[in-house]
Each structure stands twice: as structure tokens, then as C-alpha cells.
């Protein structure tokens, strides 16, 4: 049996099984979804028909909350409720790429929270509208907002008026292009909460803003400061919760394989967390099923409380965030205390996941986030304050931006644990080629040439081995006719033939084994290279997505509605390679193997259909290189075989013994036999062991016959 083809069959079989279970089966046979439980409608601007269009609360005429005077700020009625402030939106930063700001942050006085964050880098526009800068955070249709804050003591007082600290409007204290401060005072005047958002201007001059967009991590970071002050003469105890990033952008949903993930890396030895929308949906369903099993209903707030109690993470995190294919929103405490003190007296007691908005058609596309619940806090005396600061990174996933403190979030780049160092190196090579002024398409081709050039020695050995196997095919056919159905003798004769001609039956598999980690690393590199996003090439508008030559009239199963040309070209080149370099089948087994290989090649077309165009471009360049390489090597394989396998005649043997030739001169001895390789020794050892076993078996049979007599 041809071991090379057998190993190839195993590799293809396991690849097909993995891809079928991971890609085809979930799309063709999706798991039936349970009907979601309707969320509890909050009494906020969106649900209250009596609220003003600008989001401010309208006081009840029968029970006034405030006493107002003309041209004066509202004053708090001590026993009637909280002060009412108008809804205001504040913008810090700028979308002007020459302004020195890398972000534009829109803040809302409702909950004093972040409404949206846009990137000012001209390279990051919307996929559907290149004239609009990309909104990375704030793409949700719900009322949830990033960094909205709940404080137990204040919310207990607001609950009497059907209000929440996360939805009521705060007072805008100060606001300019760099920072904004919001303030809210408890109805009983026991606590005052202040929240400040700050943005840094880059230190790069205007002519070097491109370098700032690539390397200035501080410019992509929003510093958030939470300050709680005791206004009363009594000690005050409280806890607070912060909402994590909401509405992180999910692009190219028809083709993407990377959806929103919650990623948390902890300080100390606790395991890191990666939780996707599908896994979070299972947690939601588990709590819903448990409530139904007990004959009870359950609201959205109750589900969140269950998650907080049963499914939270209690470790001290270095960062926690929402991660998509090319962008991330990460939160990190700005805590300068030693690690031991941070673990002993932690700010955040637990972090738990929340479903912001469930997608009923595809659960993977659901908007997910997390909340950070603090440990119990106390302010003993009047005037005491608690100040906690957090860094909020919003930007592209580049190692130069994620590696520095306080994030140190290199794992967010998704390079993988096994071949991550290879993927990171290839990513740097790609950027290096691009720094020469090449477009990214040409940089990918240069990277392909470099990779295939480094693998040329292995490819050469594979071509020579294939040529020798092809030349020996007639002799192998003779052995098959000679031994017929005796597979044991056929295998021994075939191994002896390969040993005689110095052929390693596994030689053709070594290049595949070496190419496998390179392929995985390259796939990871091209699938996470944010600079390929919206990089054009010929008719392709985005190398980070399928080429989408045109839209078909209707969507096809698995493929979708976009017609992608590059996967078709890739499959055609694969078929050409098989026809050129695979020998014609000599029996039914080889014919069946070739049919299986053809099927696998066709299956690769379905697999590549949703791959980035940049990855297909690599395969096209690699296939063309391989065809040219094997064509040139095929012309020299016969001569190479003749030089490496000289025949030994009787005259050569005489010359080797010192017999003079016709001219009286002593002929030179032939070159010594090439030293046996590891696999040749292994095969000989196996043959010797088999012969020894046969001899032992024959002796046992003879002894049994004697005893029988």
C-alpha cells in the first residue's frame, strides 16, 4: 500500500471531518432556537410616553419633583425626589485627522455614559459608506450605554420614583474638547457622584499623524474617573456597577467567522476567559429553563442577577473587553498598587456577562457585553471621597497599540497558541513589504514568494521522490501481478524495491507537514491583519473580505448571495496541479483515492468561499509558483536520479578490487554507498523483526507437530 497516499488520506479525512462539524453542519442543520423571554421595559425615555423628545424627564404635574424659577437652575425639593436636568450630548475629541485627536467620543448626560466612539483615522471608514468614519462602539439599538453607572444607595432612593441612575440625566459640570465632567447628587443629599472622561492629544506633529495612528496607544484610550463623595455626617456604605463596552461593531456578517467575544485576562494564576455569544445564549437559556421548570416566569433583570450570582468571574482582571475581527474595546483598572494588595483589596468584586441584544435569526450575531460589580465600599466621614480610574481602549487590533501598559493585551490579536510566533513574524514581514511603498496585494505576493523560496529544498526533494516513484510504477505493477492477493509478500517486495532505489515512502509527506504550520500561521496573519481592511486590488475593494464580484439573484445554501471569483480560480489551479503531478491510477484503490482527492479539492472551494480575498490571493500565487517549480524540476529529475543512483557493473567491481583496465592504469573505485537514512534503518529493522517472528512461529509450529505425533 502506498504509505504516502495513505497518510494524505488520513490528513484529508480528519480535515474534512473537522470542517464538516465546524462549518457545514451548523449551517445546514442549525440548532432550533427557543423563544426569548421578553425583557422588562424600563421606565426611561424610550418607554415613557410622557418624556420629552430630548430625553429629559417630565415632572408629574400632580406631584412636582422640583421647584423652578425663571432663568434659574432647578432646585431640589427635599422630600419630592431628585433634581431634573436637561438631556445633553457632549463631544470630546475630533474626527479631523489633523486635530491631534485619534478618537471622537460622544457622551450622553443620560447615565453620564459613552454613547459612541468613532476613529478619526481616514483609513477606517464604514464598509458600506467610505465617506463616514467607522463607529467602533455604540452600534446597539438599545438604551444601554458604555460606562453607565449604578450605585446601590442612590438607586434605592430613585426606585421610589421609577428611575435609575443609569438612565436619569446628570448635570454637565464642565466640558471642552479634551474632557467632560458629569455630576449627580443623591435625593437625600448623602452622596455626590462625579464622572469624568478625558482624551489625550497625540504628541506627534501634524505631518506624522500616520505614525500616531499606527503606534500611539494613549491616543486611543479614554480615561474614565469615578468619584464618590460623602456629603452627610454619617458613614456611607455602597457598591457600584459599571457597564462594559456596548455595541462593538460587527462587520461583514455574511462571511465573517469571528463574532463578538468577551475576553478577560486576570492578574495572578486564574485562567483567562473567552466567551462568545452562542455560549452566553446557552447560559441565558439554562436560567430560563430552570425558571419554567419551577413554574415561574423570569425577567431580564432577574436573568442578569442569576448571571451575577452563578456565572460571574471573581478574579482581578488586567483587562476585560469585547473583541471582534479587527477592533476591540477593552477596559483596564488604572490601579498602581502592588499586585498582592490589588488581589487582597480588589476594586471589582466580580465581572459577569450580559446579553445586550439577542439576534433571533443568528445567535452568533447577538450583541453581548459584561458588567463590573465593585466590592463593598465605605466612606466613614463627611468629605471623604473614593476615586477609581479606568482606561478604556477603543481602536484597531495592532500589537503596537495592545502590547503597552496598562492593557498588555497581546492575546487579543488571536495569533493562536501553537504557531502564534510564526503568524506574528509573517505579519511583520507583510508590514515591512508595505513600508516599501507596495500595495498590500503585491506585499502578499512577495510574502508568498519568500515563503515558497524558503521551502524550495523540500519541494525539490519532493519532486525528485515523485519522479522516482513514477519511474518505478511499472515495476510495482509487475510485483502486483506476481504476488496477486498476497499483500504481505507484496508489501515486503515493494519495501525492498524502495530500499534498493533509495526512496523514502514518506518523503512526499514531509513538505506537507512543514507547510501545515506555515499555512495555519499565514491564515491567522491574513485573517487578523487590520490593514488589509478596505485595501483594494483590481476589482476587489476589501482584501480582508471575499472579493464579491457581483450579487447573485438569490442566496445559495452555505455560499450566500455574493459570487466570489478568487475561490473558483484557486480550485481550478488545485485541479491543474493534481492533473500535472499525480500519476494515472493503476488499480481501483488508486482511482478511488484520486476521486477522493478531487472531492476534497472541490470542498476546499466551499471552504475558501468565505475566506478573505487576501488569503485566496496567497493560494493563487502559491499554486502558480508550485506549477512552475514542479515543471522545471521535472525536467531535471531524471538526470538527478542518474547521478544519485549509479549502476554497478562487473568491470566496476573489478576496478574496485584494484584490477588494471585496458590502458594498464588502475581504475578508481566507485563512490561509497550513501549512508542509510533514519527511515531506511527503521524499515530494515522492521523487516528483520518480521523475519525473526516468522522463524519463531515456524519453530513453534514444528514443535506442536512433534507433540501431536
Buried (B, 14 or more C-beta within 10 A) or exposed (E): EBBBBEBBBEBBEEBBEEBEEEBBEEEEEEEEBEEBBEBEEBBBBEEBEEBEEEBBBEBEEEEEBBEEEEEEEBEBBEEBBBBBBBBBBBBBBBBEBEBBBBBBBBBBBBBBBBBBBBBBBEBBBBBEEEEEBBBBBBBBEEBBBBBBBBBBBBBEBBEEBEBBBBBBBBBBEEBEBEBBBBBBBBBBEBBBBBBBBBBBBBEBEEEEBEEBBBBBBBBBBBBBBBBBBBBBEEEBEBBBBBBBBBBBBBBBEEBBEBBBBBBBBBBEEBEEBBBBBBBBBEBBBEBBEEBEEEEEEBBBEBBBBBBBEEBBBEBBBBBBBBBBBBBBBBBBBBBEEEEEEBBEEBBBBBBBBBBBBBBEEEBBBBBBBBBBBBEEBEBEEBEEEBEBBBBBBBBBBBBEBBEBEBBEBEBBBBBBEEBBEBBBBBBEBBBEBBEEEBBBBBBBBBBBEEBBEEBEEBBBBBBBBBBBBBBBEEEBEEBBEEBEEEEEEBBBBBBBBBBEBBBBBEBBBBBBEBBEBBBBBBBBBBBBBBBBBBBEBEEBBBBBBBBBBEEEEEEEEEBBEBBBBBBBBBBBBBBBBEEEBBEEEEEEEBEEBBEBBBEBBEBBBBBBBBBBBBBBBBBBBBBBBBBEBBEEBBEEBEEBBEEEEEEEEEEBEEBEEEEEEEEEEEBEEBEEEEEEEEBBEEBBEEBEEEEEEEEEEEEEEEEEEEEEE
